[in-house]
Amino acid sequence: MEYAGCGWMRQYSEHSSQAFQIQAHHIGDAADLGVVPNIITRHSLFMPIHT
């Protein structure tokens, strides 16, 4: 996948694609705990919901 403004993200994503998929699989459960924003921030794959 291509991440705008994040050229290095491609290598990082490809390197930890499996790890991310596993975490992404549990995002649903994490949403209830409010951990989603933390995961998103650490992976920097999505734009911050609250700036």
Rosetta constraint file for C-alpha pairs under 8 A:
AtomPair CA 1 CA 10 HARMONIC 6.87 0.50
AtomPair CA 2 CA 7 HARMONIC 7.84 0.50
AtomPair CA 2 CA 10 HARMONIC 6.58 0.50
AtomPair CA 3 CA 7 HARMONIC 6.67 0.50
AtomPair CA 3 CA 9 HARMONIC 6.64 0.50
AtomPair CA 3 CA 10 HARMONIC 6.92 0.50
AtomPair CA 3 CA 45 HARMONIC 7.65 0.50
AtomPair CA 6 CA 10 HARMONIC 7.41 0.50
AtomPair CA 7 CA 11 HARMONIC 7.89 0.50
AtomPair CA 8 CA 12 HARMONIC 6.46 0.50
AtomPair CA 9 CA 13 HARMONIC 5.70 0.50
AtomPair CA 9 CA 45 HARMONIC 7.81 0.50
AtomPair CA 10 CA 14 HARMONIC 6.03 0.50
AtomPair CA 11 CA 15 HARMONIC 5.98 0.50
AtomPair CA 12 CA 16 HARMONIC 6.17 0.50
AtomPair CA 12 CA 17 HARMONIC 7.98 0.50
AtomPair CA 13 CA 17 HARMONIC 5.20 0.50
AtomPair CA 13 CA 20 HARMONIC 7.78 0.50
AtomPair CA 16 CA 20 HARMONIC 6.03 0.50
AtomPair CA 17 CA 21 HARMONIC 6.13 0.50
AtomPair CA 18 CA 22 HARMONIC 6.28 0.50
AtomPair CA 19 CA 23 HARMONIC 6.41 0.50
AtomPair CA 20 CA 24 HARMONIC 5.83 0.50
AtomPair CA 21 CA 25 HARMONIC 5.95 0.50
AtomPair CA 22 CA 26 HARMONIC 6.77 0.50
AtomPair CA 23 CA 27 HARMONIC 6.31 0.50
AtomPair CA 24 CA 28 HARMONIC 7.96 0.50
AtomPair CA 26 CA 30 HARMONIC 6.21 0.50
AtomPair CA 27 CA 31 HARMONIC 5.94 0.50
AtomPair CA 27 CA 36 HARMONIC 6.21 0.50
AtomPair CA 28 CA 32 HARMONIC 7.33 0.50
AtomPair CA 29 CA 33 HARMONIC 7.14 0.50
AtomPair CA 30 CA 34 HARMONIC 6.08 0.50
AtomPair CA 30 CA 35 HARMONIC 5.15 0.50
AtomPair CA 30 CA 36 HARMONIC 5.69 0.50
AtomPair CA 31 CA 35 HARMONIC 6.08 0.50
AtomPair CA 31 CA 36 HARMONIC 5.37 0.50
AtomPair CA 35 CA 39 HARMONIC 6.40 0.50
AtomPair CA 36 CA 40 HARMONIC 6.10 0.50
AtomPair CA 37 CA 41 HARMONIC 6.01 0.50
AtomPair CA 37 CA 48 HARMONIC 7.54 0.50
AtomPair CA 37 CA 49 HARMONIC 7.74 0.50
AtomPair CA 38 CA 42 HARMONIC 6.15 0.50
AtomPair CA 39 CA 43 HARMONIC 6.19 0.50
AtomPair CA 40 CA 44 HARMONIC 5.70 0.50
AtomPair CA 40 CA 45 HARMONIC 6.25 0.50
AtomPair CA 40 CA 46 HARMONIC 6.08 0.50
AtomPair CA 40 CA 48 HARMONIC 7.57 0.50
AtomPair CA 41 CA 45 HARMONIC 7.57 0.50
AtomPair CA 41 CA 46 HARMONIC 7.57 0.50
AtomPair CA 41 CA 48 HARMONIC 6.93 0.50
